[in-house]
């Protein structure tokens, strides 16, 4: 992947022109949605086309492309730092305690995930790189008022755990620094697949401990988008359980909290989101995909020297190659097998299910972030936590058109009502039960942005992003004030909210924001339903007023014009009525979609895949690396670079490509939206409910 390949998408018009034609041709269909704005429509399609382009390039190329230096805007002050080894060691100790002996056994030891490769200059790396971002105005204000406490934000970037960096996400960070009037720290955490779980979580915890060494927790916020939202939530649970002071608040933007994809929305055909239908895929390389666990076990026994790697999908009729995987069309899955067994059973990296009466066993590793046996681990998929109660106040945002929205809805309600949404009985052990009984509800503000894509702030120049950024700024300032008081704020009940139908409402509402009322509904039910179609306010500029909590929760949706509505009752969301036994397990439907993508990938790169995997196996065998690991009791995942740390011949070659593509995107993304915000926003801003104008 190089500058020209990305620039061709942006400048040759292959994407922008086709999007423009489609947009003009279907203007009526997108009326009233963010897609009615051509620049938003183009942005979503551009991201989708970019991720599609990436499938023909190796993982290392995307990682290199999204870690290039990006020019710093003139109004931003940047400071690059190194978080030292003492914080990394303390984070490791806390994480070992959090994992427990069962968890250490499941992740494969306590050493490999603490290892860091040498720098490009050959120096030993015993630190974590990070960068501070703040506005120059904020920096000058600190000089004039050195005694005034400042707000600190720890931002954990997204990128499916395997790409992105502080550099490429800075265009969002600088916006939040303005909105919250804060100083923001972004760590360059280690990326999968070379550094799988729990590497990134250790780095996130180390960054937080570093902040606590100089700032009180009551002045700190944590913020993460997508995979970064996952890491933030796992970080907060770890802090809670280990007795480390929690921050003032947490902001989770479209958090990816269920790697099993066990909620219905993931199966939707959706052209208004840019998340790849078949998952994130790449041309095979020495980094991805790894050999199967079975092949590594054989390698340890020296029983397959010189032989090709085994097939990765078995059926009742014997082993078959990749291109003979069952197709999804017309299939009838009949069995669901959890991605991870209880801690009392030995973990398995094989996932078995049935299609058309045939048992299919998938041995390939599905996610780059972790092996199949850990997909359901509570620190990997927080949806499986025993309780998300007892955390700092949370803002959780979701796009109404994104395929992950069901898990956002579920996680928001699970945090507020821990006992109403217990974990899957398969994963309920004494520790999980203790958490469920111990922690009180967490205050949550849950906002759904109508018809929006995943992490809409990635399209920073659009109106929906402007409204979401305002919500982020308002919640951040409110959380700091709330923590300062160190006591519950007495929110008076709002009469209009009191009249909201209860969770026993018989209205039939689908998960889409544009829900339809049951035609058989009574007159009272229809009248009640009107409550959700009348705006209760608008998203105004940043203030400290986030609205009124009811039962520890604020539930809102925001339309494309920034108008705020009540979110419909929990009873109307099917994803909130899924039995606990079906939460957090890999199901046949999503797995079949993944296998479809595998078939396409195998047709293009099957031979190259086998060649790369055999190269890894033979290099490891020559180095006796597996015996060395076994002697120390370490079992790192197959993709972990730790396995290959002595073999430079199969390590990724650092890319020397230009950072121009990422720079172009950052410059475009950091543009102000139409009718942009006042440059002085953040000072004397306010949220004005509609009722105050009447």
ZAKOL-431478 format. One record per residue (C-alpha): x, y, z; chain. Coordinates in steps of 0.5 Angstrom, whole numbers. Layout:
BEGIN
((X Y Z) A)
...
END
This chain:
BEGIN
((0 0 0) A)
((3 7 -2) A)
((1 14 -3) A)
((-1 13 -10) A)
((-6 7 -8) A)
((-10 11 -3) A)
((-9 18 -7) A)
((-13 14 -13) A)
((-19 13 -9) A)
((-19 20 -6) A)
((-17 24 -13) A)
((-19 20 -19) A)
((-26 20 -17) A)
((-27 13 -17) A)
((-31 13 -11) A)
((-33 20 -10) A)
((-36 21 -17) A)
((-40 14 -16) A)
((-42 17 -9) A)
((-44 23 -12) A)
((-48 20 -18) A)
((-52 15 -13) A)
((-53 21 -8) A)
((-56 25 -13) A)
((-60 20 -16) A)
((-63 17 -9) A)
((-64 24 -6) A)
((-71 22 -3) A)
((-69 16 0) A)
((-64 19 4) A)
((-68 25 6) A)
((-68 27 13) A)
((-61 23 15) A)
((-54 24 15) A)
((-53 22 8) A)
((-57 27 5) A)
((-51 31 6) A)
((-46 30 0) A)
((-40 30 4) A)
((-42 26 10) A)
((-44 21 4) A)
((-38 21 1) A)
((-34 20 7) A)
((-37 14 9) A)
((-36 11 2) A)
((-29 13 2) A)
((-28 10 9) A)
((-31 3 6) A)
((-27 3 0) A)
((-21 4 4) A)
((-22 -2 8) A)
((-24 -6 2) A)
((-17 -3 -1) A)
((-13 -6 5) A)
((-16 -13 4) A)
((-10 -13 -2) A)
((-5 -11 2) A)
((-1 -14 8) A)
((-3 -12 16) A)
((4 -9 16) A)
((3 -4 11) A)
((-4 -1 14) A)
((0 -1 21) A)
((6 3 17) A)
((1 7 14) A)
((-3 9 20) A)
((3 11 24) A)
((6 16 20) A)
((8 23 22) A)
((2 28 21) A)
((3 35 21) A)
((1 39 27) A)
((-4 45 27) A)
((-1 51 28) A)
((-6 52 34) A)
((-4 46 38) A)
((1 44 42) A)
((4 37 42) A)
((9 34 47) A)
((12 27 46) A)
((14 23 52) A)
((16 16 54) A)
((12 13 60) A)
((18 9 64) A)
((18 2 66) A)
((16 3 73) A)
((9 4 71) A)
((9 -2 66) A)
((11 -6 71) A)
((6 -4 76) A)
((1 -5 71) A)
((3 -12 69) A)
((3 -13 77) A)
((-4 -11 77) A)
((-6 -14 71) A)
((-4 -21 74) A)
((-8 -20 80) A)
((-14 -18 76) A)
((-13 -24 71) A)
((-12 -29 77) A)
((-9 -36 76) A)
((-14 -38 72) A)
((-13 -32 67) A)
((-6 -33 67) A)
((-7 -40 65) A)
((-12 -38 59) A)
((-7 -33 56) A)
((-1 -37 56) A)
((3 -34 62) A)
((6 -28 65) A)
((12 -26 61) A)
((11 -26 54) A)
((5 -20 54) A)
((10 -16 58) A)
((16 -16 52) A)
((17 -11 47) A)
((21 -11 41) A)
((27 -7 40) A)
((27 0 36) A)
((29 0 29) A)
((36 3 32) A)
((37 -4 35) A)
((36 -1 42) A)
((32 -5 48) A)
((25 -2 49) A)
((23 -1 56) A)
((18 4 55) A)
((11 6 52) A)
((11 12 47) A)
((5 17 48) A)
((4 24 46) A)
((0 30 50) A)
((-4 35 46) A)
((-7 41 48) A)
((-9 48 45) A)
((-4 53 45) A)
((-10 58 48) A)
((-10 52 54) A)
((-3 52 55) A)
((-3 60 56) A)
((-8 60 61) A)
((-4 55 65) A)
((1 60 65) A)
((-3 65 67) A)
((-7 61 73) A)
((-1 56 75) A)
((-5 54 81) A)
((-12 52 77) A)
((-13 45 77) A)
((-13 42 70) A)
((-17 37 66) A)
((-14 31 64) A)
((-16 26 59) A)
((-13 19 57) A)
((-15 17 50) A)
((-15 10 47) A)
((-15 10 40) A)
((-19 5 36) A)
((-17 1 30) A)
((-20 -6 31) A)
((-14 -7 36) A)
((-9 -7 30) A)
((-8 -1 26) A)
((-9 7 28) A)
((-4 11 32) A)
((-4 17 36) A)
((-2 21 30) A)
((-7 19 25) A)
((-13 20 31) A)
((-10 27 33) A)
((-15 31 28) A)
((-21 28 33) A)
((-16 29 39) A)
((-15 36 38) A)
((-23 37 37) A)
((-24 34 44) A)
((-18 38 47) A)
((-22 45 45) A)
((-29 42 47) A)
((-27 40 54) A)
((-21 45 55) A)
((-17 39 57) A)
((-10 36 56) A)
((-10 30 53) A)
((-5 24 53) A)
((-6 19 47) A)
((-1 12 48) A)
((2 9 42) A)
((-1 2 45) A)
((2 -5 42) A)
((-2 -7 36) A)
((-5 -14 35) A)
((-4 -19 32) A)
((4 -18 33) A)
((2 -16 41) A)
((-5 -20 42) A)
((-9 -19 49) A)
((-7 -17 54) A)
((-1 -13 51) A)
((-6 -7 49) A)
((-9 -7 56) A)
((-3 -7 60) A)
((-1 -1 56) A)
((-7 3 57) A)
((-7 1 65) A)
((0 4 65) A)
((-2 10 62) A)
((-7 11 67) A)
((-2 10 73) A)
((3 15 70) A)
((-3 20 70) A)
((-5 19 77) A)
((2 20 79) A)
((2 27 77) A)
((-6 29 77) A)
((-12 27 82) A)
((-17 22 79) A)
((-22 27 80) A)
((-19 31 75) A)
((-18 25 70) A)
((-23 23 64) A)
((-22 16 60) A)
((-24 16 53) A)
((-24 11 47) A)
((-27 10 41) A)
((-29 3 38) A)
((-23 -2 40) A)
((-21 4 44) A)
((-28 4 48) A)
((-27 -4 49) A)
((-20 -2 52) A)
((-23 4 56) A)
((-29 -1 59) A)
((-24 -6 61) A)
((-19 -1 64) A)
((-25 2 68) A)
((-27 -5 71) A)
((-20 -7 73) A)
((-19 0 76) A)
((-25 -2 80) A)
((-23 -9 82) A)
((-16 -7 84) A)
((-18 -1 88) A)
((-15 4 84) A)
((-18 11 84) A)
((-23 11 78) A)
((-23 17 74) A)
((-29 22 74) A)
((-32 20 68) A)
((-31 15 62) A)
((-33 17 55) A)
((-34 11 50) A)
((-36 12 43) A)
((-39 6 39) A)
((-35 1 43) A)
((-33 -6 41) A)
((-35 -10 47) A)
((-37 -17 44) A)
((-32 -20 40) A)
((-37 -26 39) A)
((-42 -22 35) A)
((-48 -25 39) A)
((-53 -19 37) A)
((-58 -19 32) A)
((-55 -12 28) A)
((-49 -15 26) A)
((-53 -19 21) A)
((-56 -14 18) A)
((-54 -12 10) A)
((-52 -4 12) A)
((-50 0 6) A)
((-50 6 11) A)
((-44 4 15) A)
((-37 2 13) A)
((-35 -4 18) A)
((-33 -9 13) A)
((-39 -15 12) A)
((-34 -20 13) A)
((-29 -17 18) A)
((-22 -14 17) A)
((-18 -18 12) A)
((-11 -18 9) A)
((-6 -21 4) A)
((-2 -26 8) A)
((4 -24 11) A)
((9 -26 16) A)
((5 -23 21) A)
((-2 -25 19) A)
((-5 -30 19) A)
((-1 -35 24) A)
((-1 -42 24) A)
((-6 -46 27) A)
((-5 -48 35) A)
((-5 -55 33) A)
((1 -54 28) A)
((5 -51 34) A)
((3 -57 38) A)
((6 -61 33) A)
((12 -57 32) A)
((13 -57 39) A)
((13 -65 39) A)
((18 -65 33) A)
((13 -69 29) A)
((11 -65 23) A)
((18 -63 21) A)
((18 -61 13) A)
((11 -62 12) A)
((6 -57 10) A)
((1 -54 15) A)
((-5 -58 17) A)
((-12 -56 14) A)
((-16 -51 18) A)
((-23 -54 17) A)
((-26 -61 19) A)
((-33 -64 17) A)
((-36 -70 19) A)
((-33 -73 12) A)
((-26 -71 13) A)
((-21 -65 12) A)
((-23 -61 7) A)
((-19 -55 4) A)
((-21 -47 5) A)
((-25 -47 -2) A)
((-29 -53 0) A)
((-32 -49 6) A)
((-40 -50 7) A)
((-43 -44 4) A)
((-48 -40 8) A)
((-54 -40 3) A)
((-60 -44 5) A)
((-56 -47 11) A)
((-60 -49 17) A)
((-55 -48 23) A)
((-57 -52 29) A)
((-52 -52 34) A)
((-48 -46 38) A)
((-42 -48 41) A)
((-39 -42 46) A)
((-32 -39 44) A)
((-29 -40 51) A)
((-31 -45 56) A)
((-32 -44 63) A)
((-25 -43 67) A)
((-26 -50 70) A)
((-25 -53 63) A)
((-19 -53 59) A)
((-20 -48 53) A)
((-20 -50 46) A)
((-19 -46 40) A)
((-24 -50 36) A)
((-31 -47 34) A)
((-36 -53 32) A)
((-43 -52 29) A)
((-47 -55 25) A)
((-50 -53 18) A)
((-55 -57 14) A)
((-53 -63 19) A)
((-46 -63 18) A)
((-41 -61 24) A)
((-36 -56 22) A)
((-30 -55 26) A)
((-26 -48 25) A)
((-19 -48 27) A)
((-17 -41 24) A)
((-16 -36 29) A)
((-22 -31 28) A)
((-20 -24 31) A)
((-13 -21 31) A)
((-14 -19 38) A)
((-14 -26 41) A)
((-15 -33 40) A)
((-21 -36 39) A)
((-21 -39 46) A)
((-21 -32 49) A)
((-26 -29 45) A)
((-31 -29 51) A)
((-26 -27 56) A)
((-29 -21 60) A)
((-23 -17 59) A)
((-24 -18 52) A)
((-31 -18 51) A)
((-34 -14 57) A)
((-41 -16 55) A)
((-39 -22 59) A)
((-37 -18 65) A)
((-40 -20 72) A)
((-42 -13 73) A)
((-41 -7 70) A)
((-44 -3 76) A)
((-39 1 81) A)
((-36 5 75) A)
((-35 12 74) A)
((-41 16 70) A)
((-41 14 63) A)
((-43 17 56) A)
((-44 11 51) A)
((-46 14 44) A)
((-48 9 38) A)
((-50 10 31) A)
((-57 8 29) A)
((-54 5 23) A)
((-48 2 25) A)
((-48 -6 25) A)
((-45 -6 33) A)
((-51 -2 35) A)
((-54 -7 39) A)
((-48 -9 43) A)
((-48 -1 45) A)
((-55 -1 47) A)
((-54 -8 51) A)
((-48 -5 55) A)
((-51 1 57) A)
((-57 -2 60) A)
((-52 -7 63) A)
((-48 -2 67) A)
((-54 1 69) A)
((-58 -5 71) A)
((-53 -10 73) A)
((-57 -15 76) A)
((-62 -15 70) A)
((-57 -17 65) A)
((-53 -22 69) A)
((-47 -25 65) A)
((-48 -32 61) A)
((-49 -38 66) A)
((-43 -41 62) A)
((-38 -36 65) A)
((-41 -35 72) A)
((-36 -36 77) A)
((-35 -34 84) A)
((-32 -28 82) A)
((-37 -26 77) A)
((-42 -27 82) A)
((-39 -23 87) A)
((-38 -17 83) A)
((-46 -18 81) A)
((-48 -18 88) A)
((-43 -12 90) A)
((-43 -7 85) A)
((-49 -1 85) A)
((-51 1 78) A)
((-47 6 74) A)
((-49 13 72) A)
((-50 12 64) A)
((-52 17 59) A)
((-54 13 53) A)
((-54 17 46) A)
((-56 14 39) A)
((-55 19 33) A)
((-60 17 28) A)
((-58 13 22) A)
((-50 15 23) A)
((-45 10 22) A)
((-39 7 27) A)
((-35 13 31) A)
((-38 18 27) A)
((-33 23 30) A)
((-28 20 25) A)
((-32 24 20) A)
((-30 30 24) A)
((-32 35 19) A)
((-40 33 19) A)
((-46 36 22) A)
((-47 29 26) A)
((-40 29 29) A)
((-41 37 31) A)
((-47 35 35) A)
((-43 29 38) A)
((-37 33 40) A)
((-41 38 43) A)
((-44 32 47) A)
((-37 29 49) A)
((-35 36 51) A)
((-41 37 56) A)
((-41 30 59) A)
((-33 31 60) A)
((-34 38 64) A)
((-40 35 68) A)
((-36 29 70) A)
((-31 34 73) A)
((-36 38 76) A)
((-40 32 79) A)
((-33 29 82) A)
((-31 35 85) A)
((-37 35 89) A)
((-36 28 91) A)
((-43 27 93) A)
((-49 25 89) A)
((-53 30 85) A)
((-60 31 87) A)
((-64 31 80) A)
((-71 33 80) A)
((-76 28 76) A)
((-78 31 70) A)
((-86 31 69) A)
((-85 29 62) A)
((-81 24 63) A)
((-85 21 69) A)
((-91 20 63) A)
((-86 15 60) A)
((-89 8 58) A)
((-86 3 63) A)
((-82 -3 61) A)
((-89 -7 60) A)
((-91 -3 54) A)
((-94 -7 49) A)
((-92 -3 43) A)
((-88 -6 38) A)
((-82 -3 36) A)
((-76 -5 32) A)
((-69 -3 34) A)
((-68 2 28) A)
((-69 9 31) A)
((-75 10 26) A)
((-79 5 29) A)
((-86 4 27) A)
((-92 3 32) A)
((-96 -3 32) A)
((-102 -2 28) A)
((-106 -5 33) A)
((-104 -1 39) A)
((-109 3 43) A)
((-111 10 43) A)
((-107 11 50) A)
((-101 7 47) A)
((-101 11 41) A)
((-101 18 45) A)
((-95 15 49) A)
((-91 14 43) A)
((-92 21 41) A)
((-87 22 47) A)
((-82 20 43) A)
((-83 23 36) A)
((-83 30 40) A)
((-76 34 41) A)
((-74 35 48) A)
((-69 40 47) A)
((-63 41 42) A)
((-55 40 42) A)
((-53 46 44) A)
((-46 49 45) A)
((-41 46 51) A)
((-44 47 58) A)
((-44 42 64) A)
((-52 41 64) A)
((-53 34 61) A)
((-60 33 63) A)
((-64 29 68) A)
((-62 22 70) A)
((-68 17 71) A)
((-66 11 75) A)
((-59 12 74) A)
((-60 13 66) A)
((-61 18 61) A)
((-63 15 54) A)
((-63 20 48) A)
((-63 20 41) A)
((-61 26 36) A)
((-63 27 29) A)
((-59 30 24) A)
((-61 37 25) A)
((-59 36 33) A)
((-65 35 36) A)
((-66 31 42) A)
((-71 26 43) A)
((-73 21 49) A)
((-71 14 47) A)
((-76 9 47) A)
((-77 4 53) A)
((-72 -2 54) A)
((-78 -7 53) A)
((-78 -5 45) A)
((-71 -7 44) A)
((-70 -14 42) A)
((-63 -14 44) A)
((-65 -13 51) A)
((-69 -19 51) A)
((-64 -24 49) A)
((-63 -30 54) A)
((-56 -29 58) A)
((-54 -36 55) A)
((-54 -33 48) A)
((-50 -27 50) A)
((-42 -27 48) A)
((-42 -34 45) A)
((-40 -35 37) A)
((-46 -36 33) A)
((-47 -40 27) A)
((-50 -34 23) A)
((-44 -29 24) A)
((-39 -35 23) A)
((-42 -37 16) A)
((-41 -29 14) A)
((-34 -30 16) A)
((-33 -36 13) A)
((-36 -33 6) A)
((-30 -28 7) A)
((-25 -34 8) A)
((-27 -37 1) A)
((-26 -31 -3) A)
((-19 -30 1) A)
((-17 -37 0) A)
((-19 -37 -8) A)
((-14 -31 -8) A)
((-9 -32 -3) A)
((-9 -39 -1) A)
((-2 -41 -4) A)
((1 -35 -1) A)
((-2 -36 6) A)
((0 -44 6) A)
((7 -41 4) A)
((7 -36 10) A)
((5 -40 15) A)
((10 -46 13) A)
((15 -41 13) A)
((14 -39 20) A)
((13 -46 23) A)
((20 -48 20) A)
((24 -42 22) A)
((21 -43 29) A)
((23 -50 29) A)
((30 -49 27) A)
((31 -44 33) A)
((28 -49 38) A)
((23 -44 40) A)
((18 -48 42) A)
((22 -52 47) A)
((25 -46 50) A)
((18 -43 51) A)
((15 -50 54) A)
((21 -50 59) A)
((19 -43 62) A)
((12 -45 62) A)
((10 -39 57) A)
((5 -41 51) A)
((4 -34 47) A)
((-2 -34 42) A)
((1 -36 35) A)
((1 -29 32) A)
((5 -26 38) A)
((12 -23 35) A)
((14 -26 42) A)
((15 -33 39) A)
((19 -30 33) A)
((23 -25 37) A)
((30 -29 35) A)
((29 -29 28) A)
((29 -23 24) A)
((28 -27 18) A)
((21 -27 19) A)
((20 -21 23) A)
((16 -15 19) A)
((20 -10 15) A)
((19 -3 17) A)
((16 1 12) A)
((19 7 9) A)
((13 9 5) A)
((10 16 5) A)
((6 19 11) A)
((2 23 5) A)
((-4 19 5) A)
((-6 19 12) A)
((-4 27 12) A)
((-9 28 7) A)
((-14 25 11) A)
((-12 28 17) A)
((-13 35 14) A)
((-19 33 11) A)
((-22 30 17) A)
((-20 36 21) A)
((-24 41 17) A)
((-30 45 21) A)
((-37 43 19) A)
((-41 47 16) A)
((-44 53 20) A)
((-38 51 24) A)
((-38 52 32) A)
((-36 59 35) A)
((-28 59 36) A)
((-29 61 43) A)
((-34 55 44) A)
((-32 52 51) A)
((-33 59 54) A)
((-40 61 57) A)
((-43 55 53) A)
((-50 52 55) A)
((-55 47 53) A)
((-62 50 52) A)
((-68 45 53) A)
((-74 46 48) A)
((-78 47 54) A)
((-74 53 57) A)
((-76 57 50) A)
((-83 56 51) A)
END
